[in-house]
Amino acid sequence: MSRVTEAEVAEAVEKVLAASANGRATIRELIEEVPNHLKLSAEDLAQSPTRTGEALWEQQVRNITSHKSSPGNAIYEGKLVAIRGGLALPGHEDAA
């Protein structure tokens, strides 16, 4: 089984946010919930070579914000919004 793509991780994040009470979540909350929406391979679960204590797929959650200026990225495409410490669906940036 191959690794999940950043786009697939972003789609899972969208599902998590759509199911949340306020359309937003912290990165930690997303990392806890995304595995319930994706089939992760042994490769995905491998230790990141650049982030100690973090699996490769977890780094992909953080990369959604890091790569926000890149075409094809969920933030760039308007599907997600970066908020302090997490991500939100558009229109939920200031949700209580």
HELIX and SHEET records of a PDB file:
HELIX    1   1 GLU A    6  ALA A   19  1                                  14    
HELIX    2   2 ILE A   27  GLU A   33  1                                   7    
HELIX    3   3 VAL A   34  ASN A   36  5                                   3    
HELIX    4   4 ALA A   42  LEU A   45  1                                   4    
HELIX    5   5 LEU A   56  SER A   66  1                                  11    
SHEET    1   A 3 ARG A  24  THR A  26  0                                        
SHEET    2   A 3 GLY A  86  ALA A  88 -1                                        
SHEET    3   A 3 VAL A  81  ILE A  83 -1                                        
END                                                                             
